[in-house]
Amino acid sequence: MSSERERTGSKDETVELLQTMIRNRCVNDGTAASGQEVRNADTLTQFLDGSGAPIERFEPSPGRVSIVSRIDGSDPDAPSLCLMGHTDVVPADPDGWSRDPFGGELVDGEVWGRGAVDMLNITSSMAVSFRHLANSGFRPTGDLIYFAVADEEAGSAYGAQWLAENHPDVIAADYVLTENGGLHSGEATQPAIGVNVAEKGVAWRRLRVTGRPGHGSMPFRSDNALVTAAAVVQRLAEYSPPPRFNELWTEQVETLPVDAATKAAMLDTEQIDRLLSEIPHPGTAGYLHACTHTTVSPNVVDGGAMKANVIPGVVEIQVDIRTLPGEDDADVEHHLQQALGELADRVDVEVITSNPASISRTDNPLWDSLSRAVSKPFPSARLSPQMTVGFTDARIYRAMGAVAYGAGLFSPSLDRGDFASRFHGNDERIDVDSLRLTTDLWTDVVCDLLS
């Protein structure tokens, strides 16, 4: 078991490693040349070098580097565990931030920067725990794998999906821990600690609207693709499918700090939409809405080389659709038809990516080890299985047959709504206490599960 001095040192190492990874600016905008995760891969390789655990590097496209390190288990029949974190981050607009989004500043006990919560905090804390275990001579029963992966933010084509298709044996594991859980909810004296055991499906679509190009000086009776596209975007934004509750929703509602009448309303399909509209915190409302609804978000419009004096003939709209458990591509098509009505005939739909919702069971040794590890700093806490509304690389491991959880352990002072608003938002930051708790969590889980 780690001493208090070792744990304090781990906290400082996690802070410093997180700061460096933020400053590396591995920004993934969805294009093949972006990300350049090689910078974070080099940082992590240097950090892990000398631990005795071999490091493998994979580069399916220039600069898109993932690394895998492994401590071999003593028993080939024992279950293996993978600690997986991605190394890319989404773009950040400095104008919306109070501080440099890539400064990695430590201010008032918080590390600021893009990736501080999604998910360089997890990736760095896992690296610190893994190196500590390797340096201490820890010999697990089953293999312990550290996997720092590229391209999670754009669908994993140059990261976990590529490795799953081309080198599955390198990353295969029975159990996987990745982003993102660890928030406290419920009563402070008996908190529920969230663990993401499921995630919504992701169905990105490209909608192509075709009109008739012409000169901007003669708009009368023209067929302007941009005007039609604007109507399409408006209908997508206004589309509101009915709520539908999955098997984890009751558990999530039970952990909310609200009275019994409010909880009852949140379990009523006739009342929940009204209730969500009255929640003052937009981050909390958005998260709870996404847990109970298929969501449709038009986020990108591209008209090619557009000019002020040219009526465009083609406009493309990229739409982010997140599906509930049980929905498939036919349901996505139905949602688009319902949203667009007669405008559906003006739109050609192209599939960008399509992954159904996924879930892992909780009746297994990993869940038990997580529970025991969480109880060390929080003896009265219990684990709460939940569904994340974003997608993660856990879906790829679940497709490979693994049990995969989004885990972590954050400070009780971290507000759920504030935390949710920092994902891909402005002023992203994480407190040092949460970094300490999470780093220790990985070490405690590994020692419990693999000893």
Secondary structure, 3 states (H helix, E strand, C coil): CCCHHHHHHHHHHHHHHHHHHHHCCCECCCCCCCCCCHHHHHHHHHHHCCCCCCEEEECCCCCCCEEEEEECCCCCCCCCEEEEEECCECCCCHHHCCCCCCCCCEECCEEECCCCCCCHHHHHHHHHHHHHHHHCCCCCCCCEEEEEECCHHHCCCCCHHHHHHHCHHHHCCCEEEECCCCCEECCCCCCEEEEEEEECEEEEEEEEEECECEECCCCCCCECHHHHHHHHHHHHHHCCCCCCCCCCHHHHHHCCCCCHHHHHHHCCCCCHHHHHHCCCCHHHHHHHHHHHCCEEEEEEEECCCCCCCEECCEEEEEEEEEECCCCCHHHHHHHHHHHHHHHHHHEEEEEEEEECCEECCCCCHHHHHHHHHHHCCCCCCEEEEEEECCCCCHHHHHHCCCEEEECCCCCCCCCHHHHHHHCCCCCCEEEHHHHHHHHHHHHHHHHHHHC
